[in-house]
Amino acid sequence: MRPRDTITVVNEDATAHTLTASDKFLDTSTIASGKSETLTTPNESGQLPLHLHQLPVHARHTLTVS
C-alpha cells in the first residue's frame, strides 16, 4: 500500500467484524455480513499493526505502507 491509498474492507462472513490499527488511525465501525467500509492509509510510510475482530475472536495483522 502507498500513503493515502484507499482500502475497502469487505465482510464476506456470516459474523460481524471490526478492523482497528493499534494507534486507532484506521478504525472501522462494526461491519455486518455482506457490508463494507472504505478507509484511507496514513500519509507516511511505515507498518501499522492491525487488529481484526471477528466478534468475539481477535486476530493480529500488519499493513505495510511504503
Secondary structure, 3 states (H helix, E strand, C coil): CCCCCEEEEECCCCCCEEEEECCCCCECCCECCCCEEEEECCCCCEEEEEEEEECCEEEEEEEEEC
